[in-house]
């Protein structure tokens, strides 16, 4: 059974678990880490997306379908991971539901799914991941720049991400004696090549209009590439053992 820090051709590799790995930032992180020589565990709700990515990456990848909002599925997923890897080195809680809506108009599913995926899911995965980590382990939670910005129609998204930041800060103190580091990364607006935003056109128009009224012109805001954002995660994971970053805030800027 493999796992943990493994030396291949003189290079120390890590086992990195990524939730929401089927698309967007999660997929970009998986590709980046695998290219760097690490082994990646791909978690996500859509098995076909994970299988395609695992086939692309090759034997450094393990696809584990899982809806992180389900406690039972998370437990089964980490049991599956344990069959391949005796230890994991990094857990990146990236899975998230992002959709603009007004609380007064929200469906039960929108409310429950947003909180359950964005916040509860990260907690469930962390609970299952901690016993598989040792000193030098790392939990990285992906939050959002919207936490401190006046974005309309995103109350529950912002609430879930703010809760994830508080979870990260307090979890860091809890895990410090065990030598496991915890950080959160506030990510700005990102784009993935050839990927359109999957949103109801009417909801999107209302969101854009409300954002404009709040002083945020979505059409003019710069966007970063997901591949650029992966560098920050690489830097965090490669920090010397006597350093830690409690939080990192990223904002897109217009390229020179």
C-alpha positions as CSV (number, residue, x, y, z in Angstrom):
1,X,0.0,0.0,0.0
2,X,1.6,3.3,-1.0
3,X,1.1,6.7,0.5
4,X,2.8,9.7,2.2
5,X,6.1,11.2,1.3
6,X,7.5,8.9,-1.4
7,X,10.8,9.4,-3.1
8,X,11.0,8.7,-6.8
9,X,14.2,9.4,-8.7
10,X,15.4,11.6,-5.8
11,X,12.2,13.7,-5.8
12,X,9.9,13.6,-2.8
13,X,6.2,13.3,-4.0
14,X,3.1,13.9,-2.0
15,X,-0.4,12.4,-2.0
16,X,-2.9,15.3,-2.6
17,X,-6.6,14.9,-2.2
18,X,-8.7,17.5,-4.2
19,X,-12.4,17.9,-3.9
20,X,-14.4,19.4,-6.8
21,X,-11.7,18.0,-9.0
22,X,-13.9,17.4,-12.1
23,X,-13.7,20.9,-13.4
24,X,-12.4,24.4,-12.8
25,X,-9.7,25.1,-10.2
26,X,-9.9,21.5,-8.9
27,X,-9.1,20.1,-12.3
28,X,-6.3,22.6,-12.9
29,X,-4.8,21.7,-9.5
30,X,-4.8,18.0,-10.3
31,X,-3.1,18.5,-13.6
32,X,-0.5,20.8,-12.1
33,X,0.4,18.6,-9.1
34,X,0.5,15.4,-11.3
35,X,2.8,17.2,-13.8
36,X,5.0,18.2,-10.8
37,X,5.3,14.5,-9.9
38,X,2.8,14.2,-7.1
39,X,0.0,11.7,-6.8
40,X,-3.6,13.1,-6.8
41,X,-6.9,11.8,-5.6
42,X,-9.8,13.2,-7.6
43,X,-13.0,13.7,-5.7
44,X,-16.2,15.0,-7.2
45,X,-19.9,14.3,-7.9
46,X,-19.6,13.5,-11.6
47,X,-17.8,10.2,-12.1
48,X,-17.5,10.7,-15.9
49,X,-15.5,14.0,-15.4
50,X,-13.2,12.3,-12.8
51,X,-12.7,9.2,-15.0
52,X,-11.7,11.4,-18.0
53,X,-9.3,13.4,-15.9
54,X,-7.8,10.3,-14.4
55,X,-7.3,8.7,-17.8
56,X,-5.6,11.9,-19.0
57,X,-3.2,12.0,-16.0
58,X,-2.5,8.3,-15.8
59,X,-1.3,6.2,-12.9
60,X,-0.6,9.2,-10.7
61,X,-4.4,9.8,-10.3
62,X,-7.1,8.0,-8.4
63,X,-10.7,8.9,-9.2
64,X,-13.1,8.7,-6.2
65,X,-16.7,9.8,-7.0
66,X,-18.2,11.5,-3.9
67,X,-20.8,14.1,-3.0
68,X,-19.1,15.8,-0.2
69,X,-22.4,16.9,1.3
70,X,-23.2,13.3,2.2
71,X,-21.5,12.0,5.4
72,X,-21.8,8.4,4.3
73,X,-20.3,9.0,0.8
74,X,-17.4,10.9,2.4
75,X,-16.7,8.1,4.8
76,X,-16.8,5.5,1.9
77,X,-14.6,7.8,-0.3
78,X,-11.8,8.0,2.3
79,X,-12.0,4.3,3.0
80,X,-11.4,3.8,-0.8
81,X,-8.5,6.2,-0.6
82,X,-7.0,4.3,2.3
83,X,-7.0,1.1,0.2
84,X,-4.5,2.8,-2.2
85,X,-2.7,5.3,0.1
86,X,-1.7,4.6,3.7
87,X,-1.3,8.3,4.3
88,X,-2.4,11.6,2.6
89,X,-0.2,14.7,2.8
90,X,-2.6,17.4,1.6
91,X,-6.3,17.8,1.5
92,X,-7.7,20.7,-0.6
93,X,-11.3,21.4,0.1
94,X,-12.3,23.0,-3.2
95,X,-15.8,21.7,-3.9
96,X,-18.4,24.4,-4.0
97,X,-21.8,25.3,-5.2
98,X,-21.9,28.8,-6.7
99,X,-25.2,30.3,-7.9
100,X,-26.7,33.8,-7.4
101,X,-30.2,34.0,-5.9
102,X,-32.2,35.9,-3.4
103,X,-32.8,34.3,-0.1
104,X,-36.5,35.1,-0.2
105,X,-36.8,33.3,-3.5
106,X,-34.4,30.4,-2.7
107,X,-35.6,26.8,-3.0
108,X,-35.0,24.3,-0.3
109,X,-32.4,22.6,-2.5
110,X,-30.5,25.8,-3.1
111,X,-30.3,26.6,0.6
112,X,-29.4,23.1,1.8
113,X,-27.0,22.3,-1.1
114,X,-25.0,25.5,-0.8
115,X,-24.3,25.2,2.9
116,X,-23.9,21.4,2.8
117,X,-21.4,21.5,-0.1
118,X,-19.5,24.6,0.7
119,X,-19.2,24.3,4.4
120,X,-20.4,21.0,5.8
121,X,-18.7,19.1,3.0
122,X,-15.3,20.6,3.9
123,X,-15.8,19.7,7.5
124,X,-16.8,16.1,6.7
125,X,-13.8,15.6,4.4
126,X,-11.4,17.2,7.0
127,X,-12.8,14.9,9.7
128,X,-12.1,11.8,7.6
129,X,-8.7,13.2,6.3
130,X,-7.1,14.0,9.7
131,X,-6.6,10.4,10.8
132,X,-4.8,9.7,7.6
133,X,-2.4,12.6,8.1
134,X,0.7,13.0,10.3
135,X,3.1,15.7,11.1
136,X,3.6,17.8,8.0
137,X,0.1,17.2,6.8
138,X,-1.8,20.2,5.3
139,X,-5.5,21.2,5.0
140,X,-6.2,24.0,2.5
141,X,-9.7,25.4,2.3
142,X,-10.7,27.4,-0.8
143,X,-12.9,30.4,0.1
144,X,-13.8,33.5,-1.9
145,X,-13.0,37.2,-2.2
146,X,-16.7,37.8,-2.1
147,X,-16.7,37.3,1.6
148,X,-15.6,41.0,2.0
149,X,-17.2,42.4,-1.0
150,X,-20.8,43.8,-1.5
151,X,-21.9,41.2,-4.0
152,X,-25.7,40.9,-4.2
153,X,-27.6,37.6,-4.6
154,X,-24.8,35.7,-3.0
155,X,-25.8,35.7,0.7
156,X,-25.6,32.0,1.2
157,X,-22.5,31.5,-0.8
158,X,-20.7,34.3,1.1
159,X,-22.0,32.9,4.4
160,X,-20.7,29.4,3.7
161,X,-17.3,30.7,2.6
162,X,-17.1,33.0,5.7
163,X,-17.9,30.0,7.9
164,X,-15.2,28.0,6.1
165,X,-12.7,30.7,7.0
166,X,-13.7,30.7,10.6
167,X,-13.4,26.9,10.6
168,X,-9.9,27.1,9.1
169,X,-8.7,29.6,11.7
170,X,-10.0,27.6,14.7
171,X,-9.0,24.2,13.2
172,X,-5.5,25.5,12.8
173,X,-5.2,25.9,16.6
174,X,-6.8,22.5,17.2
175,X,-4.4,20.7,14.9
176,X,-1.2,22.6,15.7
177,X,-0.1,20.2,18.4
178,X,-0.3,17.3,15.8
179,X,1.9,19.2,13.3
180,X,-0.9,19.6,10.7
181,X,-1.0,23.0,9.1
182,X,-4.3,24.7,8.0
183,X,-4.7,27.6,5.6
184,X,-7.5,29.2,3.6
185,X,-7.1,30.7,0.2
186,X,-9.5,33.5,-0.8
187,X,-9.7,33.1,-4.6
188,X,-10.8,35.8,-6.9
189,X,-12.7,35.5,-10.2
190,X,-11.2,32.7,-12.3
191,X,-11.9,31.4,-15.8
192,X,-11.1,28.1,-17.4
193,X,-10.5,27.9,-21.2
194,X,-13.5,26.8,-23.2
195,X,-15.7,26.7,-20.1
196,X,-18.9,28.8,-19.9
197,X,-20.7,29.8,-16.7
198,X,-23.5,27.3,-16.2
199,X,-26.3,29.6,-14.9
200,X,-29.9,30.4,-15.8
201,X,-29.7,33.5,-18.1
202,X,-32.5,35.3,-16.3
203,X,-30.7,34.8,-12.9
204,X,-27.5,35.9,-14.5
205,X,-29.0,39.1,-15.8
206,X,-30.6,40.0,-12.5
207,X,-27.3,39.3,-10.8
208,X,-25.3,41.5,-13.2
209,X,-27.9,44.3,-12.8
210,X,-27.9,44.1,-9.0
211,X,-24.0,44.0,-8.9
212,X,-23.9,47.1,-11.1
213,X,-26.3,48.9,-8.7
214,X,-23.9,47.9,-5.9
215,X,-21.0,49.4,-7.8
216,X,-19.6,46.2,-9.2
217,X,-19.4,46.1,-13.0
218,X,-19.0,42.4,-13.7
219,X,-18.3,42.9,-17.4
220,X,-15.2,45.1,-16.6
221,X,-13.8,43.1,-13.6
222,X,-10.5,41.4,-14.5
223,X,-10.4,37.6,-14.3
224,X,-7.5,35.3,-13.7
225,X,-6.8,31.9,-15.3
226,X,-7.2,28.8,-13.2
227,X,-3.7,27.7,-14.2
228,X,-2.3,30.9,-12.8
229,X,-4.0,30.3,-9.4
230,X,-2.4,26.8,-9.1
231,X,1.0,28.4,-8.4
232,X,-0.2,29.8,-5.0
233,X,-1.2,26.3,-3.9
234,X,2.1,24.9,-5.0
235,X,3.9,27.6,-3.0
236,X,1.9,26.8,0.1
237,X,2.5,23.1,-0.1
238,X,6.2,23.7,-0.5
239,X,6.6,26.0,2.4
240,X,9.4,25.1,4.7
241,X,8.2,23.3,7.9
242,X,9.0,26.3,10.1
243,X,6.6,28.5,8.2
244,X,2.8,28.7,7.9
245,X,0.3,30.9,6.1
246,X,-3.0,31.4,7.9
247,X,-4.7,33.0,4.9
248,X,-3.9,34.0,1.3
249,X,-6.0,36.5,-0.6
250,X,-6.0,36.5,-4.3
251,X,-7.6,39.1,-6.6
252,X,-7.5,39.0,-10.4
253,X,-5.7,41.8,-12.2
254,X,-5.5,42.8,-15.9
255,X,-2.5,41.1,-17.4
256,X,0.3,43.5,-18.5
